[in-house]
Every structure is written in C-alpha cells, then in structure tokens.
C-alpha cells in the first residue's frame, strides 16, 4: 500500500500532510482544553487565534490566461481548525465557505465559521432543479421574517406568494 507523507516520515493515509506549531512562549490566549489531535508525533497546544493568517493546510490554485485576455485565477484552501472543538475549513484563503466541527460538536457551517447547530446556513437555501426551484429566505433587519416561495418559469422569485413567517409570530400565506 503506497502512502505519501508531507512533513511526516510515517504517513497514516494515502496522503498525510503534517505540520506542527511550536510556541516559544505561552500566549495569553492558549487554549488549555485543546483536545488530542490524534497523531503520534506529539501535539502542541495551539493558540485559539492561530487560524487567522495561517500557513498550514492545502492550497489548490489555478491560473488561466489566453491571448487577448487578462487571465483568471482561482485559489481554494483546505485547513485544519486547531481550536476547541477541532474541525476543518474549506474555501478561499481567509474566507472559508464551509466549516466542519468535529469532537462532540459535530456541526457544519455554510457561510459561517462558528456553526451553532448541526447545520447552520448563513444565507438563503435554494432547493430543486430548473423549473422547480424553491427558496428559504431569511431577512435579519427590523421586521425580521423568513419566507418560503418558488421561482416561476421566467426565473423570477414570487415574493408576494408563498409562506411568510414574521418575528412577531404572524404567518402569511400567499402574501408578503
């Protein structure tokens, strides 16, 4: 069985990337309850803010250019989240789109780095396929509400129809 290790001489999986952060002094924000990360090469406690501007993880980068164009570039990162609970961040550098928390938390966040529920979505949810789309739309302003409606054949959301749930407990059906 072939295994490749980056930063380790004893890879545990087909591709095993290992980095270790050693601190010369204990910062004030050291997380004393950081769980064992599950490797046998030794764990160092990691400050809770080590995520910002980190240099570990995996970056996927692609640059495309053609004659007469300015070119395009795409960068994505997959980074471990070394705080309590441990997890994984996926997205553009410095702007994760998805965060998965492990340990006892077992939560997934889309559009948030701190999911508060099993699935925490910061934004709208669109369900369905072309010609059969529905949206769960939330608004967080004065008069907060959540609306469930559909998209017509012209790809226009029907905001004046559907179901509206207002923050005062009122429910509207077929009205906004």
HELIX and SHEET records of a PDB file:
SHEET    1   A 2 UNK A   4  UNK A   6  0                                        
SHEET    2   A 2 UNK A  15  UNK A  17  1                                        
SHEET    1   B 6 UNK A  58  UNK A  64  0                                        
SHEET    2   B 6 UNK A  72  UNK A  81 -1                                        
SHEET    3   B 6 UNK A  87  UNK A  92 -1                                        
SHEET    4   B 6 UNK A  95  UNK A 101 -1                                        
SHEET    5   B 6 UNK A 107  UNK A 110 -1                                        
SHEET    6   B 6 UNK A 119  UNK A 121  1                                        
SHEET    1   C 5 UNK A 125  UNK A 127  0                                        
SHEET    2   C 5 UNK A 134  UNK A 139 -1                                        
SHEET    3   C 5 UNK A 145  UNK A 150 -1                                        
SHEET    4   C 5 UNK A 163  UNK A 166 -1                                        
SHEET    5   C 5 UNK A 171  UNK A 173 -1                                        
END                                                                             
